[in-house]
Amino acid sequence: MLVFFCIVISTLICIPLLMRYWIKHRSKNLLPHLKKKGEITVGFFHPYCNAGGGGERVLWTAIRALQNRYPRIQCIVYTGDTEATGSDILQRAKQRFNISIPSTVEFVFLTKRYLVEAEKYPYFTLLGQSLGSMVLGWEALMKYVPDIYIDSMGYAFTLPLFKYLGGCKTVSYVHYPTISTDMLQRVSDRTQSHNNASFISQSPTLSWAKTQYYKMFAYLYGIMGRRSDKVMVNSTWTFNHIQKLWKVADRTYIIYPPCDISEFTKIPLTNCHVQKTIVSIAQFRPEKDHGLQIRSFSKFLKSHSKDKQIYKLLLVGSCRNEGDSTRVKELRDLCTMLNIEDNVEFKLNVSFEELKDLMSTSVIGIHTMWNEHFGIGVVELMAAGTIILAHNSGGPKLDIVTDYNHQKTGYLAEDVDSYSAAMKTIFNLKDEESLVIRQNARLSVERFSEGEFERGFLMVCESLLQKDP
């Protein structure tokens, strides 16, 4: 019996070691030009690197910072953007973010990205996407094994593959936890939301079953996340949730995402607003809760019936697909039902110059997403000189719309009553009071510049890069 037990244990130990040796040896033969003597390879797992969103700004700013600081580092991006070439992707990064990459980037193209798309899993979506990411991660591992592996998009289930089978040092940059304690609480409390359907929230049995599923998934997510040698998170809100789930306080750092505010800070801070306008800048996704904006604005207008025509709500955002277009139609119908369609304008897929113009002529910048993990749009509105009215939760509450130099930087609200009351307060501010808030808000967002991100990112990675793997 003892001999059998020893054989089993030896097998369990030897198989992973043999696989690691085989994978590393195979990798060197696949892309031999990447590994020159003395050079370190850093692989970024970012399947949607050509998307042009805030996560992609983090990716390209991080690569630029690494190459400027360590010229001999070889950077690799694992991507599923097979419809584009490497040069196309870099050109888009230049056009979208004004980021020029100083040295060569090697792209490893993945063919199984469809396995991480939410639409593929109508039920058990979190688990399906996470298991799909492991298959996609295995494809990446089979194509090249870097010295340092950075999950820059939130696929924690790929970390054990690269750590144990690839022998890599591992780093995570978490934009948003795959599951959060808030999600668990909402399901447990049977609260209906965009990710907790009414037929589940209304059923005690289904709510109990979903709560157990979420708890199981949260436990697995914590196990996977703890495989990171270094963890970076984008906000205090994300930090708090990752701490509860991953429990790695000794190696977790808050590194705010880079926000390009330079163009917005060029907008003059004036009080010459002929029309009293509220601007919302957000994609037309369910979690952005445009309905709350419209209902709050409607309640505000009821107390301004005599001069109703001078107030406008501008909903600015992109329509990416049929689902977004359907939501826009539903929002238009809501405006009609509330009899405020003449006071609400939808601005779809606007140019950057038009976006700046809309910001420059608006008094209030509104944001209504519950538990926004950070809020780059909130930062941009503050930089542009609007008075921000954001949701009293997540990144806006904990990191952005906070006192700066012991002075107010904006307003927070959480329901129709508090949003409409805040609108009234802001529009009734004296010119000098408004200007003080806007100036202070603009000064405060310097904390979220690209330079600050680069310093923080390099500080976290430095200990891994100084040692030869």
C-alpha positions as CSV (number, residue, x, y, z in Angstrom):
1,M,0.0,0.0,0.0
2,L,2.8,2.4,0.9
3,V,4.6,1.6,-2.4
4,F,1.4,2.2,-4.4
5,F,0.9,5.6,-2.5
6,C,4.6,6.6,-3.3
7,I,4.1,5.7,-7.0
8,V,0.9,7.8,-7.2
9,I,2.6,10.8,-5.5
10,S,5.7,10.6,-7.7
11,T,3.5,10.4,-10.9
12,L,1.5,13.4,-9.8
13,I,4.8,15.4,-9.3
14,C,6.6,14.1,-12.4
15,I,3.9,14.6,-15.0
16,P,3.6,18.4,-14.5
17,L,7.4,18.7,-14.5
18,L,7.7,16.7,-17.7
19,M,5.0,18.8,-19.3
20,R,6.7,22.0,-18.3
21,Y,9.9,20.8,-19.8
22,W,8.2,19.7,-23.0
23,I,6.2,23.0,-23.4
24,K,9.3,25.2,-22.7
25,H,11.4,23.2,-25.2
26,R,8.7,23.3,-27.8
27,S,8.2,27.0,-27.4
28,K,11.8,27.8,-28.1
29,N,11.6,26.1,-31.4
30,L,8.4,27.9,-32.4
31,L,9.6,31.5,-32.2
32,P,13.3,31.3,-31.7
33,H,14.0,34.9,-32.8
34,L,12.2,36.2,-29.7
35,K,14.6,34.7,-27.2
36,K,18.1,36.2,-27.6
37,K,20.7,35.8,-24.9
38,G,20.0,38.0,-21.9
39,E,16.6,39.2,-23.0
40,I,13.4,38.8,-21.1
41,T,10.1,38.1,-22.9
42,V,6.9,39.6,-21.5
43,G,3.6,38.2,-22.8
44,F,0.3,40.2,-22.4
45,F,-2.8,38.1,-22.6
46,H,-5.3,40.5,-24.2
47,P,-7.7,38.7,-26.6
48,Y,-9.4,41.9,-27.6
49,C,-6.4,44.2,-28.0
50,N,-7.8,46.0,-31.0
51,A,-11.1,47.0,-29.3
52,G,-10.1,50.6,-28.6
53,G,-11.5,50.8,-25.0
54,G,-10.0,51.7,-21.6
55,G,-8.5,48.3,-21.1
56,E,-6.6,48.7,-24.4
57,R,-5.2,52.0,-23.3
58,V,-3.8,50.3,-20.2
59,L,-2.2,47.6,-22.5
60,W,-0.5,50.0,-24.9
61,T,0.6,52.4,-22.2
62,A,2.1,49.5,-20.2
63,I,4.0,48.2,-23.3
64,R,5.3,51.6,-24.1
65,A,6.5,52.1,-20.5
66,L,8.3,48.8,-20.5
67,Q,10.0,49.4,-23.8
68,N,11.1,52.9,-22.8
69,R,12.5,51.7,-19.5
70,Y,13.9,48.3,-20.6
71,P,14.9,48.5,-24.3
72,R,16.0,44.8,-24.4
73,I,12.7,43.4,-23.3
74,Q,10.7,41.5,-26.0
75,C,6.9,42.2,-25.7
76,I,4.3,39.7,-27.0
77,V,0.6,40.2,-27.2
78,Y,-1.7,37.2,-27.3
79,T,-4.8,38.3,-29.3
80,G,-7.8,36.9,-31.0
81,D,-8.0,39.8,-33.5
82,T,-7.2,37.6,-36.4
83,E,-8.9,39.9,-38.9
84,A,-6.2,42.5,-38.4
85,T,-2.4,42.4,-38.9
86,G,0.1,43.5,-36.2
87,S,0.8,46.7,-38.0
88,D,-3.0,47.4,-38.3
89,I,-3.4,46.9,-34.5
90,L,-0.5,49.3,-33.7
91,Q,-1.8,51.9,-36.2
92,R,-5.2,51.8,-34.5
93,A,-3.5,52.2,-31.1
94,K,-1.8,55.3,-32.5
95,Q,-5.0,56.7,-33.9
96,R,-7.2,55.9,-31.0
97,F,-4.9,56.7,-28.1
98,N,-2.0,58.7,-29.6
99,I,0.3,56.0,-28.3
100,S,3.4,55.2,-30.4
101,I,5.2,51.9,-29.5
102,P,8.9,52.5,-29.5
103,S,10.0,49.0,-30.4
104,T,8.8,45.8,-32.0
105,V,5.8,44.0,-30.6
106,E,5.2,40.3,-31.5
107,F,1.6,39.3,-32.0
108,V,0.5,35.7,-31.3
109,F,-2.8,35.2,-33.0
110,L,-5.4,32.9,-31.3
111,T,-8.2,31.2,-33.1
112,K,-10.4,30.1,-30.3
113,R,-11.5,33.6,-28.9
114,Y,-15.2,32.7,-29.5
115,L,-14.9,30.5,-26.4
116,V,-14.7,33.5,-24.1
117,E,-17.7,35.4,-25.6
118,A,-20.7,35.7,-23.2
119,E,-23.2,35.0,-26.0
120,K,-21.9,31.4,-26.2
121,Y,-23.1,30.7,-22.7
122,P,-26.8,31.7,-22.1
123,Y,-26.6,29.9,-18.7
124,F,-23.7,29.6,-16.3
125,T,-22.0,32.4,-18.2
126,L,-19.2,33.1,-15.7
127,L,-18.1,29.5,-15.5
128,G,-18.4,28.9,-19.3
129,Q,-16.3,32.0,-20.1
130,S,-13.7,31.1,-17.5
131,L,-13.4,27.5,-18.7
132,G,-13.3,28.8,-22.3
133,S,-10.4,31.1,-21.3
134,M,-8.4,28.1,-20.1
135,V,-8.7,26.6,-23.5
136,L,-7.7,29.9,-25.1
137,G,-4.9,30.2,-22.6
138,W,-3.7,26.7,-23.5
139,E,-3.6,27.7,-27.2
140,A,-1.5,30.7,-26.2
141,L,0.8,28.6,-24.1
142,M,1.3,26.1,-27.0
143,K,2.3,28.9,-29.3
144,Y,4.8,30.6,-27.1
145,V,5.9,30.6,-23.4
146,P,7.1,34.0,-22.2
147,D,9.3,34.6,-19.1
148,I,6.7,36.9,-17.6
149,Y,3.0,36.4,-18.2
150,I,0.7,39.4,-17.7
151,D,-3.1,38.9,-17.8
152,S,-4.2,42.4,-18.7
153,M,-7.8,41.6,-19.4
154,G,-9.1,39.7,-16.4
155,Y,-8.8,36.1,-17.3
156,A,-7.6,34.7,-14.0
157,F,-8.3,31.1,-14.9
158,T,-5.3,31.3,-17.4
159,L,-2.8,32.1,-14.6
160,P,-2.2,28.5,-13.3
161,L,-1.4,27.3,-16.9
162,F,1.4,29.8,-17.4
163,K,2.7,29.6,-13.8
164,Y,2.8,25.8,-13.4
165,L,3.0,24.4,-16.9
166,G,4.9,27.4,-18.5
167,G,7.1,28.1,-15.5
168,C,6.4,31.9,-15.9
169,K,6.3,34.6,-13.4
170,T,2.7,35.9,-13.4
171,V,1.1,39.4,-13.1
172,S,-2.5,40.4,-13.2
173,Y,-4.1,43.8,-13.9
174,V,-7.7,43.6,-12.8
175,H,-10.1,46.1,-14.3
176,Y,-13.2,44.4,-12.8
177,P,-13.5,41.3,-10.7
178,T,-15.1,38.4,-12.7
179,I,-17.4,38.0,-9.7
180,S,-17.8,40.4,-6.8
181,T,-19.3,40.2,-3.3
182,D,-21.9,42.7,-4.4
183,M,-23.1,40.3,-7.1
184,L,-23.4,37.6,-4.4
185,Q,-25.3,39.9,-2.2
186,R,-27.8,40.9,-4.9
187,V,-28.6,37.3,-5.7
188,S,-28.9,36.4,-2.1
189,D,-31.2,39.4,-1.4
190,R,-33.2,38.4,-4.5
191,T,-32.7,41.8,-6.2
192,Q,-33.5,42.0,-9.8
193,S,-30.8,43.5,-12.1
194,H,-29.4,43.1,-15.6
195,N,-27.5,40.0,-14.5
196,N,-30.2,38.6,-12.2
197,A,-33.3,37.9,-14.2
198,S,-36.7,38.4,-12.6
199,F,-37.7,34.8,-12.9
200,I,-34.7,34.0,-10.7
201,S,-35.1,36.8,-8.2
202,Q,-38.7,36.0,-7.7
203,S,-38.0,32.3,-6.9
204,P,-36.5,31.4,-3.5
205,T,-35.3,28.0,-4.8
206,L,-33.6,29.4,-7.9
207,S,-32.1,32.3,-5.9
208,W,-30.7,29.8,-3.4
209,A,-29.3,27.7,-6.3
210,K,-27.7,30.7,-8.0
211,T,-26.2,31.9,-4.7
212,Q,-24.5,28.5,-4.2
213,Y,-23.2,28.6,-7.8
214,Y,-21.8,32.1,-7.3
215,K,-20.2,31.0,-4.0
216,M,-18.6,28.0,-5.7
217,F,-17.4,30.2,-8.6
218,A,-16.0,32.8,-6.2
219,Y,-14.0,30.2,-4.4
220,L,-12.5,28.9,-7.7
221,Y,-11.8,32.5,-8.8
222,G,-9.9,33.1,-5.6
223,I,-7.8,30.0,-6.1
224,M,-6.9,31.0,-9.6
225,G,-6.2,34.7,-8.7
226,R,-3.8,33.7,-6.0
227,R,-1.5,32.3,-8.7
228,S,-0.4,35.9,-9.4
229,D,3.0,36.9,-8.2
230,K,2.0,40.5,-8.5
231,V,-1.6,42.0,-8.7
232,M,-2.5,45.4,-9.9
233,V,-6.1,46.7,-9.6
234,N,-7.6,49.9,-11.1
235,S,-9.4,51.3,-8.1
236,T,-10.1,51.1,-4.4
237,W,-13.5,49.4,-5.1
238,T,-11.7,46.7,-7.2
239,F,-9.0,46.4,-4.5
240,N,-11.6,45.8,-1.8
241,H,-13.3,43.0,-3.7
242,I,-10.1,41.3,-4.9
243,Q,-8.8,41.4,-1.3
244,K,-11.9,39.5,-0.2
245,L,-11.7,37.0,-3.0
246,W,-8.0,36.5,-3.6
247,K,-6.6,37.3,-0.2
248,V,-3.2,38.5,-1.4
249,A,-2.8,41.9,0.4
250,D,1.0,41.7,0.5
251,R,1.3,41.8,-3.3
252,T,-1.7,43.8,-4.5
253,Y,-1.4,47.4,-5.6
254,I,-3.8,50.1,-6.7
255,I,-2.6,51.5,-10.1
256,Y,-5.1,53.9,-11.6
257,P,-5.7,53.4,-15.3
258,P,-4.1,56.0,-17.6
259,C,-6.6,58.7,-18.6
260,D,-5.7,61.0,-21.5
261,I,-7.1,64.2,-20.2
262,S,-4.9,66.6,-22.1
263,E,-7.4,67.5,-24.9
264,F,-10.3,67.9,-22.4
265,T,-8.3,70.3,-20.1
266,K,-7.9,72.6,-23.1
267,I,-11.7,73.4,-23.0
268,P,-12.0,76.9,-21.4
269,L,-13.8,77.1,-18.0
270,T,-16.6,79.6,-18.7
271,N,-20.0,80.1,-17.2
272,C,-21.6,81.3,-20.4
273,H,-24.1,78.5,-20.8
274,V,-27.2,79.9,-22.6
275,Q,-28.9,76.6,-22.5
276,K,-28.7,74.5,-19.3
277,T,-27.5,71.2,-20.6
278,I,-26.7,67.8,-18.9
279,V,-24.5,65.5,-20.9
280,S,-24.1,61.8,-20.5
281,I,-21.3,59.9,-22.1
282,A,-21.6,56.1,-22.0
283,Q,-22.1,53.1,-24.2
284,F,-25.8,52.1,-24.5
285,R,-25.3,49.0,-22.3
286,P,-27.8,47.9,-19.6
287,E,-25.5,48.5,-16.6
288,K,-25.0,52.2,-17.6
289,D,-28.6,52.7,-16.5
290,H,-29.7,55.5,-18.9
291,G,-33.2,55.0,-17.7
292,L,-32.3,56.4,-14.3
293,Q,-30.9,59.5,-16.0
294,I,-34.1,60.0,-18.0
295,R,-36.5,59.4,-15.0
296,S,-34.4,61.7,-12.8
297,F,-34.4,64.4,-15.4
298,S,-38.1,64.1,-15.9
299,K,-38.7,64.6,-12.2
300,F,-36.4,67.6,-12.2
301,L,-38.3,69.2,-15.1
302,K,-41.6,68.9,-13.2
303,S,-40.4,71.6,-10.9
304,H,-39.3,73.8,-13.8
305,S,-42.5,73.6,-16.0
306,K,-42.4,77.4,-16.8
307,D,-38.9,77.4,-18.2
308,K,-38.7,73.7,-19.2
309,Q,-37.5,74.5,-22.7
310,I,-34.1,75.8,-21.6
311,Y,-33.0,72.4,-20.1
312,K,-31.6,69.6,-22.2
313,L,-30.3,66.1,-21.5
314,L,-27.8,64.8,-24.1
315,L,-27.3,61.1,-24.3
316,V,-24.0,60.5,-26.1
317,G,-22.8,57.0,-26.9
318,S,-21.9,54.4,-29.5
319,C,-24.3,51.9,-31.0
320,R,-22.1,48.8,-31.4
321,N,-24.8,46.3,-32.4
322,E,-28.5,45.5,-32.7
323,G,-28.8,45.1,-29.0
324,D,-27.5,48.7,-28.4
325,S,-29.9,50.0,-31.1
326,T,-32.8,48.2,-29.4
327,R,-31.9,49.8,-26.1
328,V,-31.8,53.3,-27.7
329,K,-35.3,52.7,-29.1
330,E,-36.6,51.7,-25.7
331,L,-35.0,54.8,-24.1
332,R,-36.7,57.0,-26.8
333,D,-40.0,55.4,-25.9
334,L,-39.4,56.1,-22.3
335,C,-38.8,59.8,-23.1
336,T,-42.1,59.9,-25.1
337,M,-44.0,58.2,-22.3
338,L,-42.7,60.8,-19.8
339,N,-43.5,63.6,-22.2
340,I,-39.9,64.9,-22.3
341,E,-38.8,63.9,-25.8
342,D,-38.3,67.5,-26.8
343,N,-35.8,67.9,-23.9
344,V,-33.7,64.8,-24.6
345,E,-31.4,64.4,-27.5
346,F,-29.6,61.2,-28.6
347,K,-26.1,61.7,-30.0
348,L,-24.9,58.4,-31.5
349,N,-21.4,57.6,-32.7
350,V,-20.2,61.2,-32.6
351,S,-16.7,62.3,-33.6
352,F,-14.1,63.3,-30.9
353,E,-14.3,67.0,-31.9
354,E,-18.1,67.0,-31.6
355,L,-17.8,65.2,-28.2
356,K,-15.5,68.0,-26.9
357,D,-18.0,70.6,-28.2
358,L,-20.8,68.9,-26.4
359,M,-18.8,68.8,-23.2
360,S,-17.8,72.5,-23.5
361,T,-21.4,73.6,-23.7
362,S,-22.8,71.5,-20.9
363,V,-23.2,72.5,-17.2
364,I,-23.5,68.9,-15.8
365,G,-21.8,65.7,-16.7
366,I,-24.0,62.8,-15.5
367,H,-23.1,59.2,-14.7
368,T,-25.5,56.5,-13.4
369,M,-23.7,53.1,-13.4
370,W,-24.0,51.3,-10.1
371,N,-20.6,50.2,-8.9
372,E,-18.6,51.4,-11.8
373,H,-15.2,49.8,-11.2
374,F,-13.3,53.0,-12.0
375,G,-14.9,55.6,-14.3
376,I,-12.7,57.0,-17.1
377,G,-15.7,58.8,-18.5
378,V,-16.2,60.5,-15.1
379,V,-12.6,61.7,-15.1
380,E,-12.9,63.0,-18.7
381,L,-16.1,65.0,-17.8
382,M,-14.3,66.5,-14.8
383,A,-11.3,67.4,-16.9
384,A,-13.6,69.0,-19.5
385,G,-15.0,71.4,-16.9
386,T,-18.5,70.0,-16.4
387,I,-19.8,69.6,-12.8
388,I,-19.9,65.9,-12.4
389,L,-23.0,64.1,-11.0
390,A,-22.0,60.5,-10.6
391,H,-23.4,57.4,-8.9
392,N,-22.6,57.1,-5.2
393,S,-20.8,53.8,-5.5
394,G,-17.7,52.2,-6.9
395,G,-14.8,54.1,-8.3
396,P,-16.5,57.5,-8.5
397,K,-17.4,57.4,-4.8
398,L,-14.1,56.0,-3.5
399,D,-11.5,57.5,-5.9
400,I,-12.7,60.2,-8.2
401,V,-15.4,62.4,-6.9
402,T,-13.7,63.0,-3.6
403,D,-12.6,66.2,-1.9
404,Y,-9.4,67.6,-3.3
405,N,-7.5,70.3,-1.5
406,H,-10.3,70.1,1.1
407,Q,-12.8,71.2,-1.5
408,K,-15.7,69.6,-3.4
409,T,-15.0,68.2,-6.9
410,G,-18.6,67.2,-7.8
411,Y,-21.8,65.5,-6.6
412,L,-23.0,62.0,-5.9
413,A,-26.5,60.5,-6.0
414,E,-28.1,57.0,-6.2
415,D,-31.8,57.2,-7.1
416,V,-34.3,59.4,-8.9
417,D,-34.9,61.6,-5.9
418,S,-31.3,62.3,-5.1
419,Y,-30.3,62.8,-8.8
420,S,-33.1,65.2,-9.5
421,A,-32.3,67.1,-6.2
422,A,-28.6,67.3,-7.2
423,M,-29.5,68.7,-10.7
424,K,-31.5,71.4,-9.0
425,T,-28.6,72.2,-6.6
426,I,-26.1,72.4,-9.4
427,F,-28.2,74.6,-11.7
428,N,-28.8,77.0,-8.8
429,L,-25.1,77.5,-8.0
430,K,-23.8,81.0,-8.3
431,D,-21.2,81.5,-11.1
432,E,-18.3,81.8,-8.6
433,E,-19.4,78.7,-6.7
434,S,-19.6,76.7,-9.9
435,L,-16.2,77.9,-11.1
436,V,-14.5,76.9,-7.9
437,I,-15.8,73.3,-8.1
438,R,-14.9,72.9,-11.7
439,Q,-11.4,74.3,-11.3
440,N,-10.8,72.0,-8.3
441,A,-12.1,69.0,-10.2
442,R,-9.9,69.7,-13.1
443,L,-6.8,69.9,-10.8
444,S,-7.8,66.7,-9.0
445,V,-7.8,64.4,-12.1
446,E,-4.1,64.9,-12.7
447,R,-3.8,61.9,-10.4
448,F,-5.0,59.8,-13.2
449,S,-2.5,60.8,-15.9
450,E,-0.6,58.4,-18.2
451,G,2.7,59.4,-16.4
452,E,1.3,58.4,-13.0
453,F,0.2,55.0,-14.4
454,E,3.6,54.3,-16.0
455,R,5.4,55.1,-12.7
456,G,3.1,52.8,-10.8
457,F,3.2,49.9,-13.3
458,L,7.0,49.9,-13.6
459,M,7.4,50.1,-9.8
460,V,5.2,46.9,-9.4
461,C,7.0,45.0,-12.2
462,E,10.5,46.1,-11.4
463,S,11.4,43.2,-9.0
464,L,10.3,40.6,-11.6
465,L,12.3,42.3,-14.5
466,Q,15.5,42.7,-12.6
467,K,16.0,39.0,-12.1
468,D,17.0,36.8,-15.0
469,P,14.4,34.0,-15.3
